[in-house]
Amino acid sequence: MDGDQCKGVTPTAMVDTSSLHTPVFLERTIELLAPAISHEGAVVIDATLGMGGHSEALLTRFPRMTLVGLDRDPDALRLAGERLKPFGDRVHLVHTVYDRIEESLSGLGISTVSGILFDLGVSSLQLDRVERGFSYSKDAPLDMRMDMTSPLTAEKILAEYSEAELRRIFYEFGEEKLSPRYARKIVQAREVEPFTRSAQLVELIIAATPAAVQRAGHPAKRVFQALRIEVNSELSVLSAAIPAAVDALEVGGRMVVLSYQSLEDRIVKRVLQARAASTAPAGLPIELPEHRPELRLLVRGAEQASESEQISNPRAKPVRLRAVERLRTTK
Ligand SMILES: C[S@@+](CC[C@H](N)C(=O)[O-])C[C@H]1O[C@@H](n2cnc3c(N)ncnc32)[C@H](O)[C@@H]1O
């Protein structure tokens, strides 16, 4: 149901959404968006609705704003839809991949928005549902789809990708130095028995990791990250989504992006910094209006959560926050 507009959806399972996910950087996100979203008629896109934690707080604090919540995971939309029901027609939920912001907005008759939030990555709900296969610490089917209606799974990748393709994704999306070794071992092992469970893959990676290799974290961490990114095309989607999001912001509109790993943050940083820079050719005596920066960076570099937030919410530890304000349109 890509692109479907769903309002007031009902949950299939009874889950207490408020206890599922402590929104990361909640107060800082509110503080950064506030100047842009307090006015009558403000529209905010939560591009990664998840359990609706950030959305609920925004709707509560800014009673004059309307929210457009996007998620590719139908389960998240159902549960957040239930949580946000008290806000009635101030909430519009759309099942879509977030690089389709423009289509989602035009489906609702909206052209530009006042605020946008991206809280990237996997939700606690997705991580906690063992059967989704995101975790290397629990045995589960090798699935890893954020959208259970999409066709590519981790099992399919491990069965069908060539050794060279596996090597590439482990290297590019997992920054895994042992990519050649793991790819070779996987291709050898699948001749004997196909990979269907995460425990099989974890076992192979542990056995293939030389004892002398010093690792930060679990040896399977990077391979699992790489598979998840490939299954969900996470980086290519993000590369398209950030420029599309900037285009959707009205002048004075603000955007906050929370990234959970350096590959995501690099993409976000590249786009935002480029559009926050003047494009005036060197040597031009005056800066023409069309060369002026389109964005203003609201934080210096990438901000990390305070020590106290990192202690109270361990999910906040790897997060890098970037925020911008739109200064002018390009049209
Ligand atoms: C970290 S959670 C968001 C949590 C949310 N801020 C909250 O307070 O509950 C990220 C959510 O984004 C969704 N997501 C990830 N990539 C997406 C994409 N490319 N398009 C749409 N949704 C995506 C995931 O399905 C997940 O539900």
The ligand as an SDF file (V2000), in Angstrom:
LIG
                    3D

 27 29  0  0  0  0  0  0  0  0999 V2000
   14.0140    5.1530   15.3200 C   0  0  0  0  0  0  0  0  0  0  0  0
   12.4010    4.8060   14.7440 S   0  0  0  0  0  0  0  0  0  0  0  0
   11.5220    6.2920   15.0310 C   0  0  0  0  0  0  0  0  0  0  0  0
   11.0070    6.4250   16.4250 C   0  0  0  0  0  0  0  0  0  0  0  0
   10.0980    7.6280   16.6370 C   0  0  0  0  0  0  0  0  0  0  0  0
   10.8100    8.8720   16.4990 N   0  0  0  0  0  0  0  0  0  0  0  0
    9.4010    7.5780   17.9900 C   0  0  0  0  0  0  0  0  0  0  0  0
    9.5460    8.5330   18.7920 O   0  0  0  0  0  0  0  0  0  0  0  0
    8.6920    6.6120   18.2620 O   0  0  0  0  0  0  0  0  0  0  0  0
   12.5870    4.8260   13.0200 C   0  0  0  0  0  0  0  0  0  0  0  0
   11.3470    4.4930   12.2220 C   0  0  0  0  0  0  0  0  0  0  0  0
   11.5890    4.9180   10.8840 O   0  0  0  0  0  0  0  0  0  0  0  0
   11.0940    3.9780    9.9880 C   0  0  0  0  0  0  0  0  0  0  0  0
   11.8990    4.0710    8.7840 N   0  0  0  0  0  0  0  0  0  0  0  0
   13.1940    3.7590    8.6260 C   0  0  0  0  0  0  0  0  0  0  0  0
   13.5910    3.9780    7.3750 N   0  0  0  0  0  0  0  0  0  0  0  0
   12.5000    4.4630    6.7160 C   0  0  0  0  0  0  0  0  0  0  0  0
   12.2640    4.8990    5.3750 C   0  0  0  0  0  0  0  0  0  0  0  0
   13.2500    4.8630    4.4680 N   0  0  0  0  0  0  0  0  0  0  0  0
   11.0410    5.3450    5.0510 N   0  0  0  0  0  0  0  0  0  0  0  0
   10.0440    5.4010    5.9840 C   0  0  0  0  0  0  0  0  0  0  0  0
   10.1950    4.9910    7.2600 N   0  0  0  0  0  0  0  0  0  0  0  0
   11.4130    4.5310    7.6180 C   0  0  0  0  0  0  0  0  0  0  0  0
   11.2500    2.6430   10.6770 C   0  0  0  0  0  0  0  0  0  0  0  0
   10.3100    1.7100   10.1640 O   0  0  0  0  0  0  0  0  0  0  0  0
   11.0000    3.0140   12.1440 C   0  0  0  0  0  0  0  0  0  0  0  0
    9.6560    2.8090   12.4910 O   0  0  0  0  0  0  0  0  0  0  0  0
  1  2  1  0
  2  3  1  0
  2 10  1  0
  3  4  1  0
  4  5  1  0
  5  6  1  0
  5  7  1  0
  7  8  2  0
  7  9  1  0
 10 11  1  0
 11 12  1  0
 11 26  1  0
 12 13  1  0
 13 14  1  0
 13 24  1  0
 14 15  1  0
 14 23  1  0
 15 16  2  0
 16 17  1  0
 17 18  1  0
 17 23  2  0
 18 19  1  0
 18 20  2  0
 20 21  1  0
 21 22  2  0
 22 23  1  0
 24 25  1  0
 24 26  1  0
 26 27  1  0
M  CHG  2   2   1   9  -1
M  END
$$$$
